[in-house]
Structures are given as structure tokens and as C-alpha cells.
Amino acid sequence: MAFDIEMIKKVYETIVERVDKAREVTGKPLTLSEKILYAHLWDGTASKAFVRGKDYVDFAPDRIACQDATAQMALLQFMQAGKSKVAVPTTVHCDHLIQAKVGASADLQSAMNNSSEVFNFLESVSNKYGIGFWKPGAGIIHQVVLENYAFPGGMMIGTDSHTVNAGGLGMVAVGVGGADAVDVMAGMPWELKFPKLIGVKLTGKLSGWTAPKDVILKVAGIVSAKGGTGAIVEYFGPGAVAMSCTGKGTICNMGAEIGATTSTFGYDESMERYLRATDRADVADAANEVKDYLTGDTEVYANPEQYFDQVIEINLSELLPHLNGPFTPDLATPVGTMTDKAIENDWPLQVEWGLIGSCTNSSYEDLSRAASIAQQALDKGLKTKAEFGINPGSEQVRYTAERDGILNVFEKLDATIFTNACGPCIGQWARYSDPKNAPKNSIVHSFNRNFAKRADGNPNTHAFVASPEITAAIAIAGRLDFNPITDKLINENGEEVMLDEPTGWELPPKGFEVEDNGYLEPVEDGSDVVVSVADDSERLQLLMPFVPIGDEITGAKLLIKAHGKCTTDHISMAGPWLRYRGHLDNIANNTLIGAVNAFNMKTNFVKSQLDGEYDAVPKTQRAYKAAGIKTIVVGDHNYGEGSSREHAAMQPRHLGVAAVLVKSFARIHETNLKKQGMLGLTFANENDYDLIQEDDTFNFLDLNEFAPGKPLTIEVVHPDGSKDIVLANHTYNQSQIDWYNEGSALNLIKKENNA
């Protein structure tokens, strides 16, 4: 039986009335995305039609999911909210703090030894506040959510950008910062600008070497890393219906890499099969009762151009396998066209590692199809030219795959089976003793992101994203430009052989099986549970409320003008820094150390206007804070792309940065800045970015008139005394301006609770 089945049944009991009313007030047929959005309005039944991309709307999500790295800060904030229990079903999943090095057992034990303080904290907080807890080794949050919690027509938020994975089971599932999650945990509405809608019509059918992963790799190449910003991507058509549920999850998962609010698919038979296979027949039965309300209306899919803001059509029968990268997940290259492109760009053609797993591609189906390639290598006398690593998605997947002999196939090829955790996907990979000085090389993986230093800390690692099947083939061949559709390999006997097309199982033929899934149910009454944080802890630190920045910012200095791509990895790196995710002051020592200074093209090397010396960004900023001087950060397009980690907003806030002024924001990061009481602003004229000089001072001339829809005026004073006036746009509504005035959204929650 499913978790929270009564909650799911209540959603289905109201969805018919709410969707029918939404059709009435909008006067048109509805997409699936609109049905779910209107069915989850905070005020219940719709009374008006919302304008996409303009109206801020309050929603009532059904549940929350948190991973251990972000859960620390989210729960530290929730502890200040004055609540005795979370208001909606919530879970914590320990998957980020396990480093891949030797193999599953040793790595898991090492994590338990090194991070027991954090795990114990998360377990005790979960127990106290009624939160479900998934132990280290239980699996990757998004695979576990798909197996246990996701349900068609539901709405979920999660403190990880790849929460969107649950769209594979027909949800609107959105990655958010911890402060957003805290609002909902505390019984408050969740605010979101009503998204625009991108429709992707899938015709034809996947076959041969082409996999669901190639759909999103293709889409990323079409729309770019910011093309989905502010939009929900809804997939439909015969190609969508013919695809497995976990394949749909893969596509939705990587929708985060195009900046999409989320992605989703309509309820169909593949979802029903997956629900029943994962012991949720009760959910499938309930969904079948309202199945017409769990997909887009027929008229919408028949004439998508009338109902979506943008429509993309992909014929799956013609789609080729892709490799995306390096250094960005939207640089798409069809297999078979890599040689010239790699030579032209000086990408190493030799591949050193092939990695399969992550929340994107670690299902039973993924492992079984990759294993079919590995088995061929064994049968045809081939050995892997690259090293091979596997991260199963959950203990249920791992146990079942081991039972069915799948993991043994990989092990016969000398693959390393890592823990059921994120591992190399998020930089938790002990590949090098000195990653900063490691050699130039190429790797291929089935992960979702491939920013510089993302996997192994080596800026010279060229990481390419591919399906598990292509990753396996390239690991065997050892070459980036290997095309398994046409290319031959030489086996141990000197014979030419070719790899056949992959095969696999959508679901395990013998069913899923697991001995211990790693779940701990919270006690019914957690009032007696004590949560302790040592004063001298290096890993955890109780939070102090932020002080309002105020309506007067004058004499502010430039901390850094970031050049080009500045993701949340650049603002707050993962990897070894994950150990400090629960200690704001300690992790603040990595603030913006990966951002490229536009004035010298170096990282972590900025000029201080206090003494004219160059030093590390955090050290320079701490000196400004000690001197009582506010600062601003200037950035390029899609600033804050990538992970949902709110540390990228909390750290600058903690260190005294008052405003971030950029050409454009990634959605989650902009919201995180607002939640923490900072100014997130965009240039009204993008070319004004070029006006900013290294020794500039900033005076905000009309911040005392901060209001929705009214740009702010900034006087930029240059070193020679000359001045420029820069207009800065913003998207703050009055509620968000209230967050700013109170110092943070959490401060406002506490104030209202104490009123």
C-alpha cells in the first residue's frame, strides 16, 4: 500500500470539481499542467483565470521532499518557525553526503563515520517534527520518491532542483529553496508565478540505441540552458504514451537543465504498470477513477499551438542518440558526428570513465539495458577501455538488480558498484588526490549536469552526458567518437565485432524485492525528542535571524563582476564543501570562489576597495562586513543556473552582500534571494553590465520607494568621479517586498506566528 494514501484520495476527491471550475473560468480546454495547478490553489476552487508568466499565485502542495545536504539548512530554519509538526507529508533522504571512492560497503561506512553528526541531527529533527527519514544507502531521493511517493495529478515541492523527476508519474513537482519548503512545512501557501507552457509532441517510437535520455538531450539542444525558464514543459503524443514511466522520469529530471519550472506527462498505462509494480495498486485504482483529469484535454493535444506558448515536435523514430557537453548540458552532438567537433574544439577523444546512475538514470530499466551491452562485451571477448562505475538508484533497485544477476554482469567487466547515492553526479567522487592540478581528460556519464569541476573537482575534465546504453558502449570502446550503430571493435582475439542494440526490461520480470528499504517512520508524538547541536560543531550551526538590509543603500562597493556562466556551483560549490551545508558561517568560506572575475578572468581573486589588494572573495567580503560596508554582486545571463541550493543566496546574505544585479536569473535562485531578504535585480538595459568598473561605488536613489513593477534607480560612481545611472528591474510583489523589509521570509513567518 502507498504512503499517505488518504491524502492522495482527498486530492482525487476534489480534482474533478476544481478542474471543471477552472475550465469554466478560463473558458477553454486545459493542459495537464493547468489542471494540476488549478486543482492545488491555496484558496481552493478557481475564481479567475491566471495570466501565465505574470500572476503570482498561492498553491497548496501535497508533500515535500528534502535531500540531506539541503535538508540541514531547511530544517534549521523550520526549527525557528515555532511549529510542533510539519503541516504536510515530508521526507528527508540521505543521499548527498556519501563519497564514491572504493565501492558501496566501504564508502557507506566511511560516510557513516564522517557524517554521523549530521545524519543523527537529521534523524532526530525528522522524528521530532513528524518527518519520514530515509537512511544513508536507502537510495537517491528522486528515485526513492518515484518508487514511493509520486502520484499522478499531485503537486510536490522539494529542496533539490531535480525534484522535477516526479513528473514521470504525472506530477507537477518543483525544485525550490529550503525557505520555500519551510513555508509549506509551517502550513503557509507556496507562491509561484503562474508558469508559461511549452508543449513537446512526441511522435514515432524509440528503438535501437535511442533512449528516453536522448529526448531531453535533444530538447536541451533546441531550447538552451535557459530556454525553459518560467515554464512547465508538458510532453504528449503517441511517443510519450509508448515510453516507460522511468523513461518519462529521466526526461522530466533533466528538464531542470533547460531552466524549466518542471516537466510532466499525462497519466497512462505505463504509469499504472509502474504504480502496481511498486506496491501501489491502491493509487493506480484511485487514479483510474479520475484518469481523464490526470492528462491534458483531447482538444489541447489535437491543436497544441492554440494552448501552449511554444510547441516542439520530435519524431522519436528519427531521433539519434546524443552526447551533450562538455561544460554545459545543452551542447548537443548526435552520435556519429563527434569526431570533427571534438578535434576542432580539442576535446580529448580517449574516454577515461563511463559512469551510470544518478537520479536521472538509475532505474531497473536503465541498469538492465546497460547490462545488456556489458553482457555483449563479455560474450564477444571485449574488455572496457575506460573505467566503469555504477550507482543504483535505490536499495530496492539494487537488491532486485543483484537478485537478477544484473550487477554481476557489470562486476565481471571490473565495474565498481558504488553506494545507492548521488556520488560522482554531485562532486562526491574521490577520483583525484589533487583535482585542481589533474590532467585534461574526457568522461561520459548518464548524469544530468556537466559543469566544469562538477563530478571530480578537476577543471580539465570534459564531461559528456549520454544515455546509460551509450555510456556503456563508449566505456567499452574507450573513445568519445565511438558510434555503436556503425563502428566495429577489435576483441581479444583480434576479431572485428559489433555491439547489438540494447535490450532490457521496463520492470523486473520477477517483481521488485528488498529486505530493508532504509525507511524510518517518525514517532507519533515528537515533543519529547531532543535535538542538540554542539556549540563547537564544525558541521552544524543554529541560525540567527537576518537583520533587514533597509531602504538606504549608499556607498556600496562591488564585490565581484562575474563573467559568463555563474551557476550555483560557482556561487557555493558542492564536493568537499558538502560537509558544511549545516554550518552557514563555515560554508560561507566558499562563497563565489568559482565565479570568474570579469576584470582579470581569474577565480577567487578580487580587488578590495579598502586597501587596493587582491584576495579571495570570501576574505574580501568579510573585511567589507567588518567595516560596515554593503556590497553588490554583478552577473551575466541565467545567474544561479543549476542546483536549487539556497546556500548560494544565504551565504552572500550572511557575509553582507545587499544586492545581486545581473542580466537575467535562473528561477529558483532569484526566489532564494528574495526569501533571504536580499535584492535580486536585473539590468533594464543589458548593455549597462559593461558600464560596471572594478572600483565602482553604488548608491540606490529610490529604494525607499520600493514597490511592485517600479524599477530601482542606481547611481554608479566610477573611480574618476564620473557617474552613470542604471535602471534595475525586479519581479518583487508586495509580499516579497515584505520579506525584504522584515529581513527574510522566515522572519515574517515568525512574526505572524508570534502575533
C-alpha positions in Angstrom: 0.0 0.0 0.0 1.1 3.5 -0.7 2.3 6.1 1.8 -0.3 8.8 2.6 -3.0 7.0 0.6 -5.7 9.0 2.4 -4.1 12.3 1.3 -3.9 11.1 -2.3 -7.6 10.0 -2.2 -8.5 13.5 -1.0 -6.7 15.1 -4.0 -8.7 12.9 -6.3 -12.0 13.7 -4.5 -11.6 17.4 -5.2 -9.8 17.3 -8.6 -13.0 16.8 -10.7 -14.8 19.8 -9.2 -11.8 22.1 -9.3 -10.8 21.3 -12.8 -14.3 21.7 -14.1 -14.5 25.1 -12.4 -11.1 26.0 -13.9 -12.4 25.2 -17.4 -15.4 27.4 -16.7 -13.4 30.4 -15.5 -10.8 30.1 -18.3 -13.3 29.3 -21.0 -11.1 26.7 -22.7 -9.9 23.2 -22.5 -6.9 22.7 -20.2 -3.5 21.2 -20.4 -2.5 18.7 -17.7 -0.2 21.3 -16.1 -3.1 23.7 -15.8 -5.4 21.0 -14.3 -2.9 20.3 -11.6 -2.1 24.0 -10.9 -5.8 25.0 -10.6 -6.6 21.9 -8.5 -3.9 23.0 -6.0 -4.8 26.6 -5.4 -4.4 27.7 -1.8 -7.9 29.2 -1.8 -9.5 26.0 -3.3 -11.7 26.4 -6.4 -10.6 28.9 -9.0 -12.4 32.2 -9.2 -10.4 33.8 -12.0 -8.1 32.8 -14.9 -4.4 33.5 -14.2 -2.1 35.1 -16.7 0.9 33.0 -17.5 4.3 34.5 -16.7 2.7 37.4 -14.9 0.4 36.5 -12.0 1.9 35.3 -8.7 -0.3 32.5 -7.3 -0.5 30.8 -3.9 -0.6 27.0 -4.1 -1.1 24.1 -1.6 1.4 21.4 -2.4 0.6 17.8 -1.3 4.0 16.9 0.0 7.7 17.9 0.4 11.0 16.0 -0.2 14.4 17.1 1.1 17.8 15.6 0.5 20.4 15.6 3.3 22.6 18.4 2.0 19.8 20.9 1.7 17.6 19.5 4.5 20.1 20.7 7.1 19.5 24.4 6.3 15.8 23.9 5.6 15.3 22.1 9.0 17.5 24.6 10.8 15.1 27.3 9.5 12.0 25.2 10.3 13.2 24.9 13.9 12.7 28.7 14.2 9.2 28.7 12.8 7.5 27.8 16.1 5.7 24.7 14.9 5.5 21.3 16.6 4.9 19.3 13.4 5.1 19.7 9.7 1.8 20.6 8.1 2.1 18.3 5.0 3.8 14.9 4.5 7.5 15.5 4.3 10.6 13.2 3.9 14.3 13.5 4.3 16.7 11.4 2.2 20.3 10.8 3.0 22.0 10.6 -0.5 24.4 13.5 -0.9 26.9 13.0 1.8 28.3 9.6 0.6 31.5 9.9 -1.3 32.3 7.4 -4.1 35.8 6.1 -3.8 36.3 2.3 -3.2 32.9 0.7 -3.5 29.4 0.5 -1.9 30.1 -1.0 1.5 33.4 0.8 2.3 32.1 4.1 1.0 28.9 3.9 3.0 30.7 3.0 6.2 33.1 5.9 5.6 30.1 8.3 5.3 28.6 7.0 8.5 31.9 7.6 10.3 32.5 11.0 8.8 28.9 12.4 8.8 27.2 10.7 11.8 26.7 14.0 13.5 24.7 15.3 10.5 22.8 12.0 10.0 21.9 11.9 13.7 20.7 15.5 13.6 18.5 14.9 10.5 17.1 11.8 12.0 16.3 13.4 15.4 14.7 16.5 13.7 12.7 14.3 11.5 11.5 12.3 14.5 10.6 15.4 16.4 8.6 17.1 13.7 6.8 14.1 12.1 9.1 13.7 9.0 9.8 10.4 7.3 13.5 9.6 7.3 15.4 7.5 4.7 18.7 6.3 6.0 22.1 6.6 4.2 22.2 3.9 1.5 18.5 3.8 1.1 18.8 5.5 -2.3 18.8 8.7 -4.3 16.0 11.0 -3.3 14.3 11.3 -6.7 14.3 7.5 -7.5 13.0 6.8 -4.0 10.3 9.4 -4.4 9.3 7.9 -7.8 9.1 4.5 -6.2 7.2 5.5 -3.1 5.6 8.9 -3.1 4.9 10.4 -6.6 1.4 10.1 -7.8 -0.5 11.3 -11.0 -2.1 14.7 -10.6 -0.2 15.6 -7.4 1.8 18.7 -6.6 5.1 18.4 -4.7 8.0 20.7 -3.9 11.5 19.6 -2.9 14.7 21.1 -1.8 16.6 19.9 -4.9 16.3 21.1 -8.4 15.7 17.6 -9.7 12.5 17.2 -7.7 11.1 17.5 -11.2 11.9 13.8 -11.7 8.4 13.0 -10.3 6.8 14.4 -13.4 7.5 11.0 -14.8 4.5 9.9 -12.7 2.3 12.8 -13.8 3.0 15.3 -11.0 3.8 18.9 -11.0 6.9 18.6 -8.9 9.1 21.7 -8.5 12.6 22.2 -7.1 12.7 25.0 -4.5 15.0 26.5 -1.9 14.7 25.5 1.7 12.8 28.6 2.7 10.0 27.8 0.3 9.8 24.3 1.8 9.8 25.8 5.3 6.7 27.9 4.4 4.8 24.8 3.4 6.0 22.8 6.3 4.7 25.6 8.5 1.3 25.5 7.0 1.7 28.5 4.7 1.0 28.7 1.0 3.7 28.3 -1.6 3.9 31.2 -4.0 4.9 30.7 -7.7 4.5 32.9 -10.7 1.9 31.1 -12.9 4.1 29.3 -15.4 4.1 29.6 -19.2 3.6 26.3 -21.0 5.9 24.5 -23.5 4.3 21.6 -25.3 6.6 18.8 -26.6 4.8 16.5 -29.0 6.5 13.1 -29.4 5.6 11.1 -32.4 7.0 7.8 -33.6 8.6 5.4 -31.2 12.0 4.9 -29.6 14.0 1.9 -30.9 17.5 0.6 -31.2 20.2 2.7 -29.5 18.0 5.7 -28.9 16.7 6.1 -25.3 14.4 8.5 -23.4 17.5 10.3 -22.3 18.1 11.3 -25.9 14.7 13.1 -26.0 15.8 15.6 -23.3 19.3 15.9 -24.7 17.7 16.9 -28.0 15.3 19.3 -26.3 18.2 20.9 -24.4 20.0 21.4 -27.7 16.9 23.1 -29.1 15.9 25.5 -26.3 19.3 26.1 -24.4 20.0 26.0 -20.7 17.7 28.9 -20.0 15.0 28.3 -22.7 12.6 26.8 -20.3 12.8 29.4 -17.6 9.4 30.3 -16.1 7.7 27.4 -18.0 6.3 24.0 -17.5 7.2 21.5 -20.2 4.4 19.1 -20.9 5.1 16.0 -23.1 2.3 14.3 -25.0 1.6 12.3 -28.2 1.9 8.6 -29.2 5.7 8.6 -28.5 5.1 9.7 -24.9 2.4 7.1 -24.3 4.7 4.4 -25.6 7.5 5.3 -23.2 8.1 3.7 -19.8 7.4 5.5 -16.6 11.0 5.7 -15.5 11.9 6.9 -19.0 9.5 9.7 -18.6 11.1 10.4 -15.2 14.5 10.7 -16.9 13.2 13.3 -19.4 11.5 15.3 -16.6 14.6 15.1 -14.4 16.8 16.8 -16.9 14.2 19.5 -17.6 16.0 21.3 -14.8 18.9 21.7 -17.2 16.8 23.9 -19.5 15.6 26.0 -16.6 12.1 24.7 -16.7 9.9 25.1 -13.6 9.1 21.5 -14.1 8.1 18.9 -16.7 5.3 16.4 -16.8 3.5 13.7 -18.7 -0.2 12.7 -18.7 -1.3 9.6 -16.8 -1.2 6.5 -19.0 -0.8 2.7 -18.8 2.9 2.8 -18.3 2.4 4.8 -15.1 -0.3 2.4 -14.0 2.1 -0.5 -14.5 4.8 1.2 -12.5 2.4 2.0 -9.6 1.3 -1.6 -9.4 4.9 -2.9 -9.7 6.0 -0.7 -6.8 3.2 -1.9 -4.5 0.8 1.0 -5.1 -2.2 -0.7 -6.7 -4.4 1.4 -4.4 -3.0 4.6 -6.1 -3.5 3.1 -9.5 -7.1 2.2 -8.7 -7.8 5.6 -7.4 -6.2 7.3 -10.4 -8.2 5.2 -12.8 -11.4 6.6 -11.3 -10.4 10.1 -12.5 -7.9 9.4 -15.3 -9.4 11.9 -17.7 -8.5 14.6 -15.2 -4.9 13.4 -15.0 -4.0 14.2 -18.5 -4.5 17.1 -20.9 -7.8 17.6 -22.6 -8.2 15.9 -26.0 -8.6 19.3 -27.7 -5.4 20.5 -26.3 -3.3 17.7 -27.7 -5.1 17.8 -31.0 -4.4 21.5 -31.5 -1.4 22.3 -29.2 -0.4 25.6 -30.8 -3.7 27.1 -29.5 -3.0 26.1 -25.9 0.8 26.2 -25.4 3.1 29.2 -25.5 5.6 27.1 -27.6 5.3 23.8 -29.3 8.2 21.5 -30.2 7.7 18.3 -32.2 10.2 15.4 -32.1 9.8 12.2 -34.2 11.3 9.5 -32.0 11.7 7.2 -34.9 14.2 9.6 -36.4 15.9 10.7 -33.2 19.6 9.7 -32.9 21.5 9.1 -29.6 23.2 12.2 -28.3 26.2 13.3 -26.3 25.8 16.7 -24.6 28.8 18.7 -23.4 31.3 19.4 -22.3 30.8 22.0 -19.5 27.2 22.6 -20.3 24.2 20.2 -20.6 22.7 21.9 -23.7 25.6 21.5 -26.1 24.1 18.6 -28.1 26.0 16.4 -30.5 24.4 13.4 -32.3 26.4 10.2 -32.0 28.3 9.8 -35.3 29.1 13.4 -35.7 31.6 13.8 -32.7 35.0 13.3 -34.4 35.3 16.5 -36.3 33.6 18.5 -33.5 36.0 17.1 -30.9 39.1 17.7 -32.9 38.0 21.2 -33.8 37.5 22.0 -30.1 40.4 20.0 -28.8 38.3 17.7 -26.7 40.2 14.5 -25.6 38.9 11.6 -27.7 40.1 9.0 -25.2 37.5 8.4 -22.5 38.8 7.5 -19.1 35.5 6.8 -17.2 32.0 5.7 -18.0 29.5 6.3 -15.2 25.9 5.1 -15.0 23.5 6.2 -12.3 22.4 9.4 -10.6 18.8 10.4 -10.0 18.4 10.7 -13.8 19.2 7.2 -14.9 19.4 4.6 -12.2 16.2 2.7 -12.5 15.9 -1.1 -13.1 15.2 -0.4 -16.7 18.3 1.7 -17.1 20.6 -0.8 -15.4 19.1 -3.7 -17.4 19.6 -2.1 -20.7 23.2 -1.0 -19.9 23.9 -4.5 -18.6 22.8 -6.0 -22.0 25.7 -4.1 -23.5 28.1 -5.2 -20.8 27.0 -8.8 -21.3 27.7 -8.5 -25.0 31.3 -7.3 -24.2 31.8 -10.5 -22.2 30.3 -12.7 -24.8 32.2 -11.1 -27.7 35.6 -11.0 -26.0 35.7 -7.3 -25.3 37.1 -5.5 -22.3 36.3 -2.0 -21.2 38.9 0.6 -22.4 37.6 3.1 -19.8 36.9 2.5 -16.1 33.3 1.8 -15.3 31.2 2.9 -12.3 27.6 2.2 -11.4 25.3 4.0 -8.9 22.0 2.1 -8.4 19.1 4.5 -7.7 17.7 2.8 -4.6 18.1 -0.1 -2.3 15.1 -1.7 -3.9 16.6 -1.3 -7.4 20.0 -2.5 -6.2 18.6 -5.6 -4.4 16.4 -6.5 -7.3 19.2 -6.0 -9.8 21.6 -8.1 -7.7 19.0 -10.8 -7.4 18.5 -10.9 -11.2 22.3 -11.0 -11.9 22.5 -7.6 -13.5 25.1 -6.2 -11.1 27.2 -9.4 -11.5 27.4 -8.6 -15.3 28.9 -5.2 -14.5 31.3 -6.7 -11.9 32.6 -9.2 -14.5 33.7 -6.2 -16.5 35.5 -4.9 -13.4 33.0 -2.2 -12.9 32.8 -0.6 -9.4 29.4 -0.7 -7.8 29.1 2.4 -5.7 26.5 3.2 -3.0 22.9 3.9 -3.7 23.6 7.6 -3.6 24.5 10.6 -5.8 28.2 10.2 -5.7 30.1 11.5 -8.7 27.0 13.3 -10.1 27.3 16.0 -7.4 31.1 16.0 -7.0 31.1 13.3 -4.3 33.8 11.4 -6.1 37.3 10.9 -4.7 38.9 10.5 -8.1 42.0 12.6 -7.6 44.2 13.5 -4.6 44.8 16.9 -6.2 41.9 17.6 -8.5 42.9 21.2 -9.3 46.1 20.0 -10.9 44.7 16.9 -12.5 45.2 16.3 -16.3 42.9 17.1 -19.1 40.6 14.2 -19.9 37.1 13.1 -21.1 34.5 11.1 -19.2 30.9 10.1 -20.3 28.1 9.7 -17.8 24.3 9.3 -17.6 24.0 12.2 -15.1 22.2 15.5 -15.7 24.9 18.1 -15.2 28.4 18.5 -16.5 29.6 21.9 -15.4 33.4 22.3 -15.0 34.6 20.5 -11.9 31.1 19.2 -11.2 32.0 15.5 -11.0 35.5 15.3 -9.8 36.8 18.8 -8.9 39.1 18.8 -12.0 38.6 21.8 -14.2 40.2 19.9 -17.0 37.7 17.1 -17.0 35.4 17.2 -20.1 32.2 15.5 -19.1 29.6 14.4 -21.6 26.1 13.4 -20.9 24.6 10.4 -22.6 22.1 7.6 -22.0 23.2 4.6 -19.9 23.3 2.5 -23.1 25.6 4.9 -24.9 27.7 5.4 -21.8 28.2 1.6 -21.5 29.2 1.4 -25.2 31.7 4.2 -25.0 33.2 2.8 -21.8 33.8 -0.4 -23.7 35.2 1.3 -26.8 37.2 3.9 -24.8 36.6 6.6 -27.4 34.3 9.7 -27.3 33.5 9.4 -31.0 32.5 5.7 -31.0 29.2 5.1 -32.8 27.8 1.7 -31.8 25.3 1.9 -34.7 28.1 1.7 -37.3 31.5 1.2 -35.7 33.3 -2.1 -35.2 35.6 -3.1 -32.3 38.6 -5.4 -32.1 38.2 -8.1 -29.5 40.9 -10.1 -27.5 41.3 -12.5 -30.5 41.9 -9.7 -33.0 38.4 -10.2 -34.5 36.1 -7.4 -35.6 32.9 -7.4 -33.7 29.9 -5.0 -33.4 27.6 -4.4 -30.5 24.0 -5.3 -31.0 21.2 -3.0 -30.0 20.5 -2.9 -26.2 17.6 -4.8 -24.7 16.1 -4.6 -21.2 13.1 -4.7 -19.0 10.7 -1.9 -18.3 10.1 -3.6 -15.0 11.7 -6.6 -13.3 10.0 -9.8 -14.6 10.1 -11.3 -11.1 8.9 -8.1 -9.5 10.7 -5.8 -7.1 12.2 -7.1 -3.9 14.0 -5.6 -1.0 14.9 -6.7 2.5 15.4 -3.3 4.1 14.4 -0.3 2.1 16.0 2.1 4.7 12.9 3.9 5.8 12.3 5.1 9.4 8.8 6.2 10.4 8.7 9.1 12.8 7.2 8.7 16.3 3.6 9.9 16.6 4.4 12.5 19.3 7.9 14.0 19.0 7.5 16.6 21.8 10.0 14.6 23.9 12.6 14.3 21.2 15.7 16.4 21.9 17.6 18.0 19.0 21.0 19.0 20.1 23.7 21.0 18.2 27.1 21.3 19.8 28.4 24.9 20.2 31.8 23.8 18.8 30.4 21.8 15.9 32.1 22.4 12.5 29.2 20.8 10.7 26.1 22.3 12.3 25.2 25.8 13.5 21.9 27.1 14.8 20.7 30.1 12.8 20.4 33.7 13.8 17.7 35.8 12.1 19.0 38.1 9.3 18.7 41.8 10.1 16.8 43.8 7.4 19.1 45.5 4.9 16.9 48.5 5.0 15.7 51.2 2.5 19.0 53.0 2.3 22.0 51.5 0.4 24.7 54.1 -0.3 28.4 53.8 -0.7 28.0 50.1 -1.6 31.1 48.5 -3.1 31.5 46.0 -5.9 32.4 42.6 -4.6 32.7 40.8 -7.9 31.6 41.3 -11.5 31.1 37.7 -12.6 31.9 36.9 -16.2 29.9 34.3 -18.2 28.2 31.3 -16.7 27.8 31.6 -12.9 25.9 28.6 -11.6 25.1 27.7 -8.0 28.1 25.5 -8.2 30.2 28.6 -8.9 28.5 30.5 -6.0 28.5 27.7 -3.5 30.5 24.6 -4.6 29.5 21.1 -3.6 32.1 18.3 -3.4 34.1 18.6 -0.2 32.1 21.6 0.8 29.0 19.5 1.4 30.3 18.7 4.9 29.5 22.3 5.9 26.0 22.5 4.5 24.6 22.8 8.0 27.0 25.4 9.2 26.4 28.7 7.5 29.5 30.5 8.6 31.8 27.7 7.6 30.3 27.1 4.2 30.3 30.9 3.6 34.1 30.4 3.1 33.4 29.0 -0.4 31.1 32.0 -1.5 31.7 32.8 -5.2 35.1 31.2 -5.2 34.2 29.6 -8.6 32.9 32.7 -10.2 35.2 34.2 -12.9 36.2 37.9 -12.2 35.4 39.8 -15.3 38.4 42.2 -14.7 41.2 39.6 -14.6 39.4 36.4 -15.7 40.6 34.6 -12.6 38.6 32.8 -9.9 38.6 33.7 -6.3 40.7 36.7 -6.8 39.1 40.1 -6.4 40.2 43.6 -5.6 39.3 45.2 -2.2 38.4 48.9 -2.3 39.5 49.0 1.4 43.2 48.6 0.6 43.5 48.0 -3.1 44.8 44.5 -2.6 43.6 41.3 -4.4 42.5 38.4 -2.3 39.9 35.6 -2.1 36.2 36.6 -2.5 35.1 35.4 1.0 38.0 37.0 2.8 37.5 40.3 0.9 33.8 40.2 1.7 34.3 39.5 5.4 36.5 42.6 5.5 33.8 44.7 4.0 31.3 43.3 6.5 33.6 44.1 9.4 33.9 47.7 8.1 30.1 48.0 7.9 30.2 48.4 4.1 27.4 46.9 2.0 28.4 45.3 -1.3 26.7 44.1 -4.5 27.4 41.3 -6.9 27.1 41.9 -10.7 26.5 38.9 -13.0 25.7 37.8 -16.6 22.8 35.8 -18.0 21.0 33.0 -16.2 22.8 33.8 -13.0 22.2 31.0 -10.4 21.6 28.3 -13.0 21.7 24.7 -11.7 21.0 23.3 -8.3 18.3 24.7 -6.0 20.7 25.1 -3.1 19.7 28.2 -1.2 23.2 28.4 0.3 24.1 30.3 -2.9 21.7 33.0 -1.5 22.2 32.6 2.2 26.0 32.7 2.1 26.3 36.2 0.4 23.5 37.4 2.7 25.3 36.1 5.8 28.5 37.8 4.6 26.8 41.2 4.0 26.0 41.3 0.3 23.0 43.5 -0.2 22.1 43.1 -3.8 22.7 40.9 -6.9 22.4 42.8 -10.2 22.5 40.6 -13.3 21.3 40.3 -16.9 18.9 37.5 -16.1 18.3 35.0 -13.3 17.6 31.3 -13.1 14.1 31.0 -11.4 15.0 29.2 -8.2 18.0 31.3 -7.4 16.0 34.6 -7.9 13.4 33.3 -5.5 16.0 32.2 -3.0 17.5 35.7 -2.9 14.0 37.1 -2.2 13.4 34.6 0.5 16.6 35.7 2.3 15.7 39.3 2.2 18.1 40.4 -0.5 17.7 42.4 -3.7 17.7 40.3 -6.8 17.7 42.8 -9.7 18.2 42.7 -13.5 19.6 45.4 -15.8 16.8 47.2 -17.6 19.4 47.6 -20.3 21.7 44.6 -20.5 24.5 46.7 -22.0 24.8 48.5 -18.7 26.7 45.5 -17.5 29.6 46.8 -19.5 29.5 50.1 -17.6 30.4 48.5 -14.3 34.1 49.1 -13.3 36.2 47.4 -10.7 36.3 50.3 -8.2 32.7 51.4 -8.6 30.5 52.6 -5.7 26.7 52.2 -5.8 24.0 54.5 -4.4 20.4 53.3 -4.6 18.5 56.5 -5.1 14.9 55.4 -4.6 14.9 52.2 -2.6 12.6 54.0 -0.1 10.0 53.8 -2.9 10.5 50.0 -3.5 7.2 48.9 -5.0 5.9 46.2 -7.4 6.5 47.0 -11.0 8.7 50.1 -10.3 12.3 49.8 -11.4 15.0 50.9 -8.9 17.5 53.7 -9.8 21.1 53.1 -9.1 23.8 55.7 -9.3 27.1 54.2 -10.2 30.1 56.3 -9.2 33.3 55.4 -11.1 36.9 55.9 -9.7 37.4 59.1 -11.7 34.3 60.7 -10.2 32.1 60.3 -13.2 28.7 58.7 -12.8 26.2 56.6 -14.7 22.6 56.0 -13.8 21.5 52.4 -14.1 17.9 51.3 -14.1 17.3 47.9 -12.4 14.1 45.9 -13.0 12.7 43.5 -10.4 9.9 41.0 -10.1 9.0 41.6 -6.4 5.3 41.6 -5.5 4.2 43.2 -2.3 4.5 40.0 -0.2 8.1 39.6 -1.4 8.8 43.3 -0.6 7.5 42.5 2.9 10.1 39.7 3.1 12.8 42.2 2.2 11.5 44.7 4.8 11.5 42.1 7.6 14.9 40.7 6.7 13.7 37.4 5.3 10.6 35.4 4.6 11.3 33.3 7.8 11.4 36.5 9.9 7.9 37.3 8.6 6.6 33.8 9.4 7.9 34.0 13.0 6.4 37.4 13.4 3.0 36.2 12.2 3.2 33.1 14.4 4.0 35.2 17.5 1.3 37.8 16.7 
